[in-house]
């Protein structure tokens, strides 16, 4: 079915089932210029699905003077149908320019979600491929993902906004907390995650990860999403922290029941010495 024939957003027949989903893949890159498969994402059964968001991030594990980190992210269907064919689909990954010296601040990599429109069949497998522009000494760490649903979310104004927060050091799935929605809640319209380093900065520690949402009241899975920014490793005896990150809200369409409880979780790709501060924001009407 051509993308142009897709229907506008409507409420799903099951009022307690999310109409927006996200899936994430993680990997190490390479040390030579060229392609690295970040991961293969298999969409759930029950398609067709509309893939409406694509994003990718690359951060250095070890800050190395005079080395650029950056490239592009692309979709490549490995099985199942994807309409239209996404080739070519080279979308830029935020680039980190080189530096010179024995000290470099923590490298800030902002999130940029590209609005796309591809129709995928249920259980379709899609490869996320990072194209690295230039060779480097230490392979970067990679995150990439897609957002999809039966329809494309429509941006709305804020009505209610709540959050949960915690600190973590481990790279295992960890609870951030539970948001209890107001009794008048009808739909989650946007979400955002803020990840930032607290305490003393440590040379050679990147800060990278994703968050997910779950609930006993609403069918949300798969529901994995990127933070507004991630951070490459700094270097030196006096490492400056990065610039402030701008919250990046992701538009979603998740019908809810009043008083529903939304559980938030975080998973870092690598453990950190000092706690990372994690805050998950949920906007709803």
C-alpha positions as CSV (number, residue, x, y, z in Angstrom):
1,X,0.0,0.0,0.0
2,X,1.5,3.4,-0.9
3,X,2.3,5.7,2.0
4,X,0.0,8.4,0.5
5,X,-3.1,6.2,1.1
6,X,-2.6,5.9,4.9
7,X,-5.5,7.1,6.9
8,X,-5.2,10.0,9.4
9,X,-4.9,9.4,13.1
10,X,-7.9,7.8,14.8
11,X,-8.4,6.3,18.2
12,X,-7.6,2.6,18.2
13,X,-10.5,0.3,18.9
14,X,-8.9,-0.8,22.2
15,X,-8.8,2.3,24.3
16,X,-6.2,0.8,26.6
17,X,-3.6,0.1,23.9
18,X,-0.9,2.5,22.9
19,X,-0.9,3.7,19.3
20,X,2.8,4.8,19.4
21,X,5.7,2.5,20.0
22,X,9.5,2.7,20.0
23,X,12.3,0.2,19.7
24,X,16.1,0.8,20.2
25,X,19.2,-1.0,19.1
26,X,22.7,-0.6,20.6
27,X,26.2,-1.6,19.4
28,X,29.8,-0.6,19.2
29,X,30.9,1.0,15.9
30,X,34.0,0.3,13.9
31,X,37.5,1.9,13.7
32,X,37.4,2.2,9.9
33,X,35.2,4.3,7.7
34,X,32.1,2.3,6.5
35,X,29.0,0.6,7.7
36,X,28.1,-1.0,11.0
37,X,24.8,-2.7,11.7
38,X,23.6,-1.2,15.0
39,X,20.9,-3.9,15.2
40,X,18.0,-5.6,13.6
41,X,14.6,-4.6,14.9
42,X,11.7,-7.0,14.4
43,X,8.4,-5.2,14.5
44,X,5.5,-6.8,16.5
45,X,2.8,-8.9,14.8
46,X,-0.4,-7.2,14.0
47,X,0.7,-4.9,11.2
48,X,0.8,-3.1,9.0
49,X,2.7,-0.5,11.0
50,X,3.7,3.1,10.0
51,X,7.3,3.8,10.9
52,X,7.2,7.6,11.5
53,X,10.4,8.4,13.4
54,X,14.1,7.5,12.8
55,X,17.1,8.6,15.0
56,X,20.7,7.7,15.6
57,X,23.5,8.7,18.0
58,X,27.3,8.0,18.1
59,X,29.5,8.9,21.0
60,X,33.3,8.3,21.6
61,X,34.2,5.8,24.4
62,X,37.6,7.4,24.6
63,X,38.2,11.1,23.7
64,X,41.1,11.2,21.1
65,X,42.6,14.4,20.0
66,X,42.2,15.4,16.3
67,X,39.6,12.8,15.6
68,X,36.1,13.5,14.2
69,X,33.1,11.3,15.1
70,X,30.0,11.3,12.9
71,X,28.2,9.8,9.9
72,X,24.7,8.8,8.9
73,X,22.0,6.4,9.9
74,X,19.8,4.5,7.5
75,X,17.0,1.9,7.3
76,X,17.4,-1.4,5.4
77,X,14.6,-4.0,5.4
78,X,16.1,-7.4,6.0
79,X,12.8,-9.3,5.7
80,X,9.2,-8.5,5.3
81,X,7.8,-5.6,3.4
82,X,8.7,-1.9,3.7
83,X,6.9,0.5,1.5
84,X,8.3,2.5,-0.2
85,X,11.7,1.0,-0.5
86,X,13.9,3.2,1.9
87,X,16.9,3.3,-0.3
88,X,18.5,5.8,-0.3
89,X,17.8,6.8,3.3
90,X,21.0,8.4,4.6
91,X,20.0,10.7,7.5
92,X,22.7,12.6,9.4
93,X,23.9,11.6,12.8
94,X,25.0,14.6,15.0
95,X,28.7,15.2,14.4
96,X,31.4,15.7,17.0
97,X,34.3,17.8,15.6
98,X,37.9,17.1,16.6
99,X,39.8,18.8,19.4
100,X,43.4,19.4,20.3
101,X,45.0,19.1,23.8
102,X,45.2,17.0,26.9
103,X,41.8,18.1,28.2
104,X,38.4,18.0,26.5
105,X,35.0,18.6,27.9
106,X,32.2,16.0,28.0
107,X,30.8,15.7,24.4
108,X,27.2,16.6,24.0
109,X,25.2,14.7,21.4
110,X,21.6,16.1,21.0
111,X,18.7,13.9,19.9
112,X,17.3,14.6,16.4
113,X,14.3,12.5,15.4
114,X,13.7,12.5,11.7
115,X,10.0,12.4,10.6
116,X,9.6,9.6,8.0
117,X,6.8,7.6,6.6
118,X,7.3,3.9,5.8
119,X,4.7,1.2,6.0
120,X,6.0,-2.1,7.4
121,X,4.3,-5.5,7.7
122,X,3.8,-7.2,11.0
123,X,7.0,-9.0,12.1
124,X,9.0,-7.2,9.5
125,X,12.8,-7.1,10.3
126,X,14.5,-3.8,9.7
127,X,18.3,-3.2,10.0
128,X,19.6,0.1,11.4
129,X,22.9,0.8,9.8
130,X,25.4,3.5,10.9
131,X,27.7,4.8,8.1
132,X,30.9,6.1,9.7
133,X,32.6,8.9,7.8
134,X,36.2,8.7,9.0
135,X,38.4,6.1,10.7
136,X,39.1,6.5,14.4
137,X,41.4,5.0,17.0
138,X,38.6,3.7,19.4
139,X,35.3,2.5,18.1
140,X,32.4,4.8,19.1
141,X,29.3,3.5,20.9
142,X,26.0,3.6,18.9
143,X,22.3,3.9,19.6
144,X,19.6,4.0,17.0
145,X,15.9,3.4,16.9
146,X,12.5,3.8,15.2
147,X,9.1,5.0,16.3
148,X,6.0,3.4,14.8
149,X,2.3,2.8,15.3
150,X,-1.0,2.4,13.4
151,X,-1.1,6.2,12.8
152,X,1.2,9.2,13.0
153,X,0.9,11.2,16.2
154,X,-0.3,14.8,15.9
155,X,1.6,17.4,18.0
156,X,-0.6,19.1,20.7
157,X,-0.3,21.7,23.3
158,X,0.5,20.7,26.9
159,X,-2.3,20.2,29.4
160,X,-0.7,18.2,32.2
161,X,2.9,17.3,32.8
162,X,4.4,15.0,35.4
163,X,7.7,13.4,36.0
164,X,9.7,10.8,37.9
165,X,13.5,10.9,38.6
166,X,16.3,8.8,40.1
167,X,20.0,8.3,39.9
168,X,21.7,5.2,38.5
169,X,25.3,3.9,38.0
170,X,24.6,0.4,36.7
171,X,24.0,-0.7,33.1
172,X,21.0,-3.0,33.9
173,X,17.3,-2.2,33.5
174,X,16.5,0.0,36.5
175,X,13.3,1.5,37.8
176,X,13.0,5.3,37.6
177,X,9.6,5.5,39.3
178,X,5.8,5.4,38.6
179,X,3.7,8.3,37.4
180,X,0.0,8.1,38.5
181,X,-2.1,10.0,35.9
182,X,-4.9,12.3,37.0
183,X,-8.4,10.8,37.0
184,X,-9.4,13.1,34.2
185,X,-6.5,11.8,31.9
186,X,-7.5,10.5,28.5
187,X,-4.4,10.4,26.4
188,X,-0.6,10.7,26.8
189,X,0.5,13.1,24.1
190,X,4.3,13.5,24.6
191,X,7.2,12.1,26.6
192,X,10.8,13.1,27.2
193,X,13.8,11.8,29.0
194,X,16.7,13.8,30.5
195,X,20.0,12.1,31.2
196,X,22.9,14.0,32.8
197,X,26.0,13.3,34.9
198,X,26.0,14.2,38.6
199,X,29.1,14.2,40.9
200,X,32.7,14.1,39.9
201,X,33.4,13.6,36.2
202,X,35.6,10.6,35.3
203,X,37.9,10.4,32.3
204,X,36.8,7.9,29.7
205,X,33.2,7.5,30.8
206,X,30.5,8.1,28.2
207,X,26.8,8.5,29.3
208,X,24.5,6.7,26.9
209,X,21.2,4.9,27.2
210,X,17.5,4.8,26.7
211,X,14.3,4.7,28.7
212,X,11.2,2.6,28.4
213,X,7.6,2.9,29.7
214,X,5.3,0.1,30.9
215,X,1.9,-0.2,32.6
216,X,-0.5,-2.8,34.0
217,X,-3.3,-0.5,32.9
218,X,-2.3,0.1,29.2
219,X,-0.7,-2.2,26.7
220,X,2.4,-0.1,25.8
221,X,5.2,-2.5,24.9
222,X,7.4,-2.1,22.9
223,X,8.0,1.3,24.3
224,X,11.7,2.2,24.2
225,X,12.8,5.8,23.6
226,X,15.9,7.9,23.4
227,X,17.0,10.6,25.9
228,X,17.1,14.2,24.8
229,X,20.9,14.0,24.7
230,X,23.7,11.6,25.4
231,X,27.4,12.3,26.1
232,X,30.7,11.1,24.9
233,X,33.7,10.6,27.2
234,X,35.7,13.6,28.4
235,X,39.4,13.5,29.1
236,X,41.8,15.3,31.3
237,X,42.5,16.2,35.0
238,X,39.9,19.0,34.9
239,X,37.1,17.9,32.6
240,X,34.5,20.5,31.9
241,X,30.9,19.4,31.7
242,X,28.9,19.9,28.5
243,X,26.4,22.6,27.7
244,X,22.8,22.4,29.0
245,X,20.6,20.1,27.0
246,X,17.3,21.2,25.6
247,X,14.5,18.8,26.4
248,X,13.3,17.0,23.3
249,X,9.7,16.0,23.6
250,X,8.5,13.0,21.5
251,X,4.9,13.2,20.3
252,X,3.0,10.1,21.1
253,X,-0.6,8.9,20.9
254,X,-1.3,6.6,23.9
255,X,-5.0,6.5,25.0
256,X,-5.2,5.9,28.8
257,X,-7.7,5.4,31.6
258,X,-8.0,8.0,34.4
259,X,-5.7,7.2,37.3
260,X,-3.5,4.8,35.2
261,X,0.0,4.1,36.6
262,X,2.9,4.5,34.1
263,X,6.1,2.8,35.1
264,X,9.4,4.2,33.8
265,X,12.7,2.4,33.5
266,X,16.2,3.3,32.3
267,X,19.1,1.3,30.8
268,X,22.6,2.7,30.4
269,X,24.9,1.0,27.8
270,X,27.8,1.1,30.3
271,X,28.0,1.6,34.0
272,X,29.4,4.9,35.4
273,X,31.4,5.6,38.5
274,X,29.3,8.4,39.8
275,X,25.5,8.6,39.6
276,X,23.7,9.7,36.4
277,X,20.6,11.8,37.0
278,X,17.6,10.4,35.1
279,X,14.2,12.3,34.8
280,X,11.3,11.0,32.7
281,X,8.5,13.5,31.8
282,X,5.0,12.5,30.7
283,X,2.6,15.0,29.1
284,X,-1.0,14.2,28.8
285,X,-4.5,15.5,28.4
